[in-house]
């Protein structure tokens, strides 16, 4: 029986942007890992958070709630939250729940200058 692929979280900070890249399955088991990465927002002034879900292969409601909490935090603390859409079936949760209409979502991460 194959084991689910763990979530890999990479964080890059430059200027006032925090770029969090996720790869693998973003489910309930992975939420604490993502929340630890998002804790960096408390340590440095951030004007923009980019959640790059391009390499996410699975996204459940627990992962979606984590994204929504990050977005709510951005609104409360006055920083922009941008979500890069996952590909394939992981993107369906945004369509089915219509949450994609509420978030600032893009199809591709911005190129670094």
C-alpha positions as CSV (number, residue, x, y, z in Angstrom):
1,X,0.0,0.0,0.0
2,X,1.6,3.3,-1.0
3,X,2.0,6.0,1.6
4,X,0.7,9.5,0.9
5,X,3.5,11.9,-0.1
6,X,4.4,14.2,2.7
7,X,4.1,18.0,2.2
8,X,7.3,19.9,1.5
9,X,7.3,23.5,2.6
10,X,9.8,26.1,1.3
11,X,9.9,29.7,2.5
12,X,11.7,32.5,0.7
13,X,11.7,36.0,2.1
14,X,12.8,39.0,0.1
15,X,12.1,42.6,0.7
16,X,8.6,42.6,2.3
17,X,7.4,39.5,0.5
18,X,7.1,36.0,2.0
19,X,6.9,33.3,-0.6
20,X,5.6,30.0,0.8
21,X,5.9,27.1,-1.7
22,X,4.0,23.8,-1.0
23,X,4.6,20.5,-2.7
24,X,2.7,17.3,-2.0
25,X,-0.4,16.6,-0.1
26,X,-1.8,19.5,1.9
27,X,-4.2,17.8,4.3
28,X,-4.9,17.8,8.0
29,X,-1.6,16.1,8.9
30,X,0.3,18.9,7.1
31,X,-1.5,21.9,8.6
32,X,0.9,22.3,11.6
33,X,3.9,22.4,9.2
34,X,2.3,25.1,7.1
35,X,1.2,27.1,10.2
36,X,4.8,27.0,11.5
37,X,6.0,28.4,8.2
38,X,3.3,31.1,8.4
39,X,4.5,32.0,11.9
40,X,7.4,33.8,10.2
41,X,4.9,36.6,9.3
42,X,5.0,37.6,13.0
43,X,8.8,38.0,13.1
44,X,9.3,40.4,10.1
45,X,7.2,43.1,8.5
46,X,5.5,41.6,5.5
47,X,3.5,43.4,2.9
48,X,2.8,40.4,0.7
49,X,2.3,36.7,1.3
50,X,2.4,34.4,-1.8
51,X,1.1,30.9,-1.2
52,X,2.4,28.9,-4.1
53,X,0.3,25.7,-4.5
54,X,1.5,24.9,-8.0
55,X,3.0,21.6,-6.8
56,X,0.2,20.6,-4.4
57,X,-1.2,17.2,-5.5
58,X,-4.0,17.0,-3.0
59,X,-5.9,19.7,-0.9
60,X,-8.5,18.9,1.7
61,X,-10.8,21.2,3.7
62,X,-8.2,21.4,6.6
63,X,-5.7,22.8,4.1
64,X,-8.3,25.1,2.6
65,X,-9.2,26.4,6.1
66,X,-5.5,27.2,6.7
67,X,-5.3,29.2,3.5
68,X,-8.5,31.1,4.5
69,X,-7.0,31.8,8.0
70,X,-3.9,33.2,6.3
71,X,-6.1,35.4,4.0
72,X,-8.1,36.7,7.0
73,X,-4.9,37.4,8.8
74,X,-3.6,39.4,5.8
75,X,-6.8,41.5,5.8
76,X,-6.5,42.1,9.6
77,X,-2.8,43.0,9.5
78,X,-2.9,44.8,6.2
79,X,-0.8,42.6,4.0
80,X,-1.7,41.2,0.6
81,X,-2.2,37.4,0.2
82,X,-1.9,35.9,-3.2
83,X,-2.6,32.2,-3.9
84,X,-1.1,30.5,-6.9
85,X,-3.6,27.8,-8.0
86,X,-2.7,24.2,-7.8
87,X,-2.9,22.1,-11.0
88,X,-5.2,19.2,-11.6
89,X,-7.7,17.8,-9.1
90,X,-6.2,19.8,-6.2
91,X,-7.7,22.9,-7.8
92,X,-11.3,21.5,-7.7
93,X,-11.8,22.4,-4.0
94,X,-11.6,26.1,-5.0
95,X,-14.2,25.6,-7.6
96,X,-16.6,23.4,-5.7
97,X,-16.5,25.6,-2.6
98,X,-16.4,28.9,-4.6
99,X,-13.6,30.0,-2.2
100,X,-11.6,30.8,-5.3
101,X,-13.9,33.7,-5.9
102,X,-13.0,35.3,-2.5
103,X,-9.3,34.9,-2.7
104,X,-6.8,36.7,-4.9
105,X,-5.7,33.8,-7.1
106,X,-3.3,33.6,-10.0
107,X,-2.4,30.8,-12.3
108,X,1.4,31.3,-12.3
109,X,3.8,32.5,-9.7
110,X,5.4,35.9,-10.6
111,X,8.8,35.8,-12.2
112,X,11.6,37.1,-9.9
113,X,13.2,40.3,-11.0
